[in-house]
Structures are given as structure tokens and as C-alpha cells.
Amino acid sequence: MFRQLKQSLRNAVRSNSYSELGRDLARRFDKIDQQQDQLKIEIGRILVTLRDGRYASPSTFLDAEFKIFSQWGDDGLIQFLIAELTVARRIFIEFGVGNYKESNTRFLLMKDNWSGLIFDSSKKNIDQVKSAYYFWHHDLIAKDRWITVENIEAEIRQCGLAGDIGLLHIDVDGNDFWIWKKLEVITPIIVIIEYNSVFGVERSITTPYRADFDRTKAHHSNLLFGASLRGLVHLGNEKGYAFVGCNSAGNNAYFVRREFLTPNVKEVSVEAGYVESHFRESRGQDGRLTWLQGDSRLECISGSEVFDIATERLVKL
């Protein structure tokens, strides 16, 4: 409720000639946001210090998880990886950031002072990013673009990026596999990519490529999108990346370039690293949540057309 009030006031102040009192309130709200973010960063520093002191060699990849700005525990996983790996160019690229309130790279930007390039298809979201205090505090490029296989390399080159970078995160709710497959202009050390755990652990599949792919239009349930974990591991192997694990939410898979693996960052099998998601985000024909779980999610999209990555053929689920 408080966040909605703040945003409503900000929008009103930016679009109308409000009194000085209203402007002062908006400035105060912005200051509160900044202080809250700084508190989060300091908590994150403490968590990293504790983790490095007490859990320098976590028994499993998931032991490193904690959340600061990420939606799930990805902030901790990323901190673990950059502490273990030698990253010369501290640069990230992230696709599908929303308004950047929840993001897997914002902690890197604000705590570790990495430089970054972020994309979102919504101009409104990117305008919010550009109006935030951290945008000028840090070296961040934010672009509103609908990312496709056809435009992605040109978009990155236009920002002056090429070759080795520290981290790439792809989360576009659909063409993730195809975008990673296309990307050759950059060679990230760490790749984080969304997988669809509904597809299970056995099959190497993805949704067929369409430049205008929309997961809601692909299937009313919102469950038909992206690639299976095995499909992404297949692609990772082709590109020289080792699969090192997933987050505990069961939506992000982590890959590291093979030459950067360490005794504490090890390759794992699909079976060992797979995590089933427990999101109950399915929707019915009327757009309302239906709360499907487990195998019932796969049954809902059974018979849909997908692309078999190993055989390079369209098949039915």
C-alpha cells in the first residue's frame, strides 16, 4: 500500500504542476527508498562476510543462497561464484529486468560496483530505472527493447560491449534458449538462464522460436515457455559451459565456462542439479489463477508443439 502511494505521488508530481509540499514529499519518498536500499546492501555485505567466514566451501551449491534484490536466493549464489572465480572484466548484461526493483544484477551493481547493461521490453519500466538515484550513482546502461535473435548482437555492440564479460543473465519468458544460442559477440564467465521445470528432467526441448513469442498467447496457462534444463545443458556443452546447479526456486540454471571451474565450483549432472519449481502460477481460459501443481502442470500443456533440441525436430509434449 505504501509503495503504491509513493508511486502515485511521484507520477502525479512528474505530470502536473503540484505544490512545493508535494514535491518535497516526493523527494522524501525517494530518500526513503535510497536508505532502504543502502540498508539492504549493508545486510548483504554482512551475509557475504559470514558466508565466506563460516561456509567458505558450502556442502552444496544451494548453501550459498541469500536474497537482497533478487527475487529468490540468487544474490548469494552470484556472490559465491564471483568470490570463487577470477573475473577480470566486472561487467554484466541482464535481459528482462522489469523495473529493476527485483533483479539478479542490482546487488552486483550497488555492492560490488560492477558496470552493467540491462534490457526490458517496457519503456515505462526502463524510464523508472533511469529516474532512480542509483542510475547516476553507477555505470549502468538501460534500454527498452524487445529482444530477438535478429537484434540482440547489434544491440550489445551498439553499447560498446564485446568479448569477455563477467556475467550474463537471460530471463525473457520464452526465447531464452534461442537468444543464448545466437550470442557470440560476448563470452561471459557466468551464465544464468531461466529454465522451465514443468518440462521435467528427461527431455531436451524448448518452445519453437518466434520473434514475437508471448507465453500467454502460446498457451492460456502461461506454462508453455522457455526450455527444459536438459536442453540448456545440451546448449551449454556446445558453447563450452559446465552446468553447476540451479537455485532452490527451480527457475534459474547456472553455467560457468569450463576453464574457470574450481574445486568449489564443480560441474554437476542434470539429474543432480535439477530443482522442480513449486510456483502455482497457472491460469485458466479466463485468465484467473488455477493453482496447478506437480505433474498436473505438464498435463495442462500436453499435446503442445515443442522443439526437440537433440533431433532438431518439432514434436508434441
C-alpha positions in Angstrom: 0.0 0.0 0.0 2.8 2.4 1.0 4.7 1.7 -2.3 1.6 2.3 -4.3 1.1 5.6 -2.6 4.6 6.6 -3.3 4.4 5.8 -6.9 1.1 7.5 -7.4 2.5 10.7 -5.8 5.6 10.5 -8.0 3.6 10.1 -11.1 1.4 13.0 -10.2 4.3 15.3 -9.4 6.0 14.5 -12.7 2.9 15.1 -14.8 1.4 18.1 -13.1 2.4 21.4 -11.5 2.0 20.3 -7.9 2.8 22.5 -4.9 6.2 22.6 -3.3 4.8 20.5 -0.5 4.0 17.7 -2.9 7.5 17.9 -4.5 9.0 17.8 -1.0 7.1 14.7 -0.2 8.2 13.0 -3.4 11.8 13.8 -2.6 11.4 12.4 0.9 9.9 9.2 -0.5 12.9 8.9 -2.9 15.3 9.4 0.0 13.5 6.6 2.0 13.9 4.3 -1.0 17.6 5.1 -1.1 18.1 4.5 2.6 16.2 1.2 2.4 18.4 0.1 -0.5 21.5 1.0 1.4 20.3 -1.0 4.4 19.8 -4.0 2.1 23.3 -3.6 0.7 24.8 -3.5 4.2 22.9 -6.6 5.2 24.2 -8.2 2.1 27.8 -7.3 3.0 27.3 -9.0 6.4 25.8 -12.1 4.8 28.7 -12.4 2.4 31.2 -11.9 5.2 29.5 -14.5 7.4 29.2 -16.9 4.4 32.9 -16.6 3.5 34.0 -17.0 7.1 31.8 -19.9 8.1 30.8 -21.5 4.8 33.7 -20.9 2.5 33.1 -24.3 1.0 29.4 -24.9 1.1 28.4 -28.6 1.0 26.0 -27.9 -1.8 25.6 -25.0 -4.3 22.4 -24.1 -2.7 24.0 -23.4 0.7 25.3 -20.1 -0.7 21.8 -18.7 -1.3 20.6 -15.4 0.1 18.3 -12.7 -1.2 18.9 -8.9 -1.3 17.5 -7.6 -4.6 17.0 -10.9 -6.3 13.5 -12.5 -6.4 14.9 -15.6 -4.9 18.2 -16.6 -3.4 20.3 -15.7 -6.5 22.2 -12.8 -4.9 24.0 -15.3 -2.6 24.7 -17.8 -5.4 26.2 -15.0 -7.6 28.3 -13.7 -4.7 29.7 -17.2 -4.1 30.6 -17.6 -7.7 32.4 -14.3 -8.1 34.3 -15.0 -4.9 35.5 -18.3 -6.3 36.1 -17.3 -9.9 38.7 -14.9 -11.4 36.6 -12.2 -13.1 38.8 -9.6 -14.9 36.0 -7.6 -16.6 33.4 -6.8 -13.9 30.6 -6.3 -16.4 27.1 -7.8 -16.5 24.3 -8.0 -19.0 20.7 -8.9 -18.0 17.7 -9.3 -20.1 14.2 -9.0 -18.7 14.7 -6.8 -15.6 11.2 -5.3 -15.2 11.6 -2.1 -13.3 14.8 -3.4 -11.7 13.3 -3.5 -8.2 13.9 -7.3 -8.2 16.9 -8.3 -10.2 19.9 -10.7 -10.1 22.4 -8.0 -11.0 21.4 -5.0 -8.9 23.4 -6.2 -5.9 26.5 -6.6 -8.2 25.9 -3.0 -9.4 25.4 -1.4 -6.0 27.6 -3.5 -3.6 30.4 -4.6 -5.9 30.3 -1.6 -8.3 30.1 -3.6 -11.5 29.2 -2.0 -14.7 26.1 -3.2 -16.5 23.7 -3.3 -19.4 20.1 -4.1 -18.8 17.1 -4.6 -21.2 13.4 -4.7 -20.7 10.6 -4.6 -23.3 8.7 -2.0 -21.3 9.6 1.7 -21.8 7.8 2.5 -18.6 10.0 0.1 -16.6 13.2 1.5 -18.1 12.1 5.1 -17.5 11.7 4.2 -13.9 15.2 2.8 -13.8 16.6 6.0 -15.4 14.8 8.2 -12.8 16.2 6.2 -9.9 19.1 7.6 -7.9 21.3 4.5 -8.5 21.2 5.1 -12.2 23.5 8.1 -12.0 25.4 6.7 -9.0 26.6 3.7 -11.0 27.8 2.8 -14.5 24.5 1.3 -15.9 23.1 1.4 -19.4 19.3 0.7 -19.5 17.5 0.1 -22.8 13.8 -0.6 -23.6 13.9 -3.2 -26.3 12.0 -6.3 -27.3 14.9 -8.7 -27.6 15.0 -11.1 -30.5 17.6 -13.4 -32.2 17.7 -10.9 -35.0 18.6 -7.8 -33.0 20.4 -8.9 -29.9 24.0 -8.9 -31.1 23.6 -5.4 -32.7 22.1 -4.0 -29.5 25.0 -5.2 -27.5 27.6 -3.9 -30.0 25.9 -0.5 -30.0 26.7 -0.3 -26.3 30.4 -0.9 -27.0 30.5 -4.4 -25.4 32.2 -7.4 -26.9 34.4 -10.3 -25.7 34.8 -11.4 -22.1 32.4 -10.2 -19.5 31.7 -11.4 -16.0 28.0 -12.4 -16.1 25.1 -12.8 -18.4 21.5 -13.4 -17.2 18.7 -14.3 -19.7 15.1 -14.2 -18.5 12.7 -13.3 -21.3 10.0 -15.9 -20.6 10.2 -17.7 -23.9 13.1 -17.4 -26.4 15.8 -17.8 -23.7 17.4 -20.9 -25.4 17.5 -19.3 -28.8 19.0 -16.0 -27.6 21.8 -17.8 -25.8 22.4 -19.9 -28.8 22.7 -16.8 -31.0 25.0 -14.8 -28.7 28.6 -14.9 -29.9 29.6 -11.3 -29.5 30.2 -11.8 -25.8 31.8 -14.6 -23.8 30.5 -14.4 -20.2 32.3 -16.4 -17.5 28.9 -17.0 -15.7 25.6 -17.5 -17.5 22.3 -17.6 -15.6 19.3 -18.6 -17.7 15.7 -19.3 -16.8 14.6 -22.9 -17.4 11.1 -24.3 -17.4 11.0 -27.0 -14.7 7.5 -28.0 -15.9 9.2 -29.7 -18.8 10.8 -32.1 -16.4 14.3 -33.6 -16.3 14.3 -36.2 -19.1 13.6 -34.2 -22.3 15.9 -31.8 -24.2 13.3 -29.4 -25.5 12.4 -25.7 -26.0 9.5 -23.7 -27.4 10.0 -23.1 -31.1 11.5 -19.8 -32.0 9.2 -16.9 -32.8 10.4 -13.3 -32.7 7.1 -12.2 -31.2 6.8 -15.1 -28.7 4.4 -14.3 -25.8 3.9 -17.0 -23.2 0.3 -16.1 -22.6 -0.5 -16.2 -26.3 1.4 -19.5 -26.7 -0.9 -21.2 -24.1 -3.5 -19.6 -21.8 -2.0 -21.4 -18.8 1.3 -19.4 -19.1 3.1 -22.7 -18.6 4.4 -23.2 -22.2 7.6 -21.2 -22.4 11.4 -21.5 -22.5 13.5 -24.6 -22.4 14.0 -27.6 -20.3 17.1 -27.8 -18.1 18.5 -30.7 -20.2 18.0 -28.6 -23.3 20.0 -25.8 -21.8 22.7 -28.1 -20.6 23.0 -29.5 -24.1 23.5 -26.0 -25.5 25.9 -25.1 -22.7 28.1 -28.1 -23.5 28.2 -27.0 -27.2 29.3 -23.5 -26.1 31.9 -24.7 -23.6 30.0 -24.2 -20.4 29.6 -26.5 -17.4 26.3 -26.7 -15.6 27.0 -26.1 -11.9 23.5 -26.0 -10.4 20.1 -24.3 -10.0 18.6 -22.0 -7.5 16.2 -23.5 -4.9 13.2 -21.9 -6.5 13.7 -24.1 -9.6 13.7 -21.4 -12.2 17.3 -20.3 -12.8 20.2 -22.6 -14.1 23.8 -21.6 -13.6 26.7 -22.2 -16.0 30.4 -21.5 -15.8 32.9 -21.5 -18.7 34.8 -24.8 -18.2 38.3 -23.2 -18.0 37.1 -21.2 -14.9 35.9 -24.2 -12.8 37.5 -24.6 -9.4 37.5 -27.2 -6.7 34.5 -25.4 -5.1 32.7 -24.7 -8.4 32.1 -28.1 -10.0 30.1 -29.5 -12.9 27.1 -31.5 -11.9 24.7 -33.7 -13.9 21.3 -32.6 -14.9 19.8 -35.2 -12.5 21.8 -34.0 -9.6 21.3 -30.2 -10.2 17.6 -30.2 -11.3 15.2 -28.5 -9.0 11.5 -28.7 -9.5 9.7 -25.4 -9.2 6.7 -25.1 -6.9 5.2 -22.0 -8.5 1.5 -22.2 -8.7 1.2 -19.6 -11.5 -1.0 -21.4 -14.0 -4.1 -19.7 -15.4 -7.3 -20.8 -16.9 -9.0 -19.7 -20.1 -10.5 -16.8 -18.2 -7.0 -15.6 -17.1 -7.6 -16.5 -13.4 -5.1 -18.4 -11.4 -5.8 -22.2 -11.3 -3.1 -23.1 -8.8 -1.9 -26.2 -10.7 1.0 -28.1 -9.1 3.3 -31.0 -9.8 2.5 -33.2 -12.9 -0.8 -31.5 -13.4 1.0 -28.6 -14.9 2.6 -30.7 -17.6 -0.8 -32.4 -18.3 -2.3 -29.0 -18.9 0.0 -28.3 -21.8 0.2 -31.9 -23.1 0.0 -32.1 -26.9 1.6 -28.7 -27.4 4.3 -28.4 -30.0 7.9 -28.1 -28.9 11.3 -28.3 -30.5 13.5 -31.3 -29.7 17.0 -29.9 -29.4 18.8 -33.2 -29.8 17.0 -34.2 -33.0 16.2 -30.7 -34.2 12.6 -31.6 -34.9 9.2 -30.3 -33.8 7.5 -32.8 -31.5 4.5 -33.0 -29.3 4.6 -32.8 -25.5 
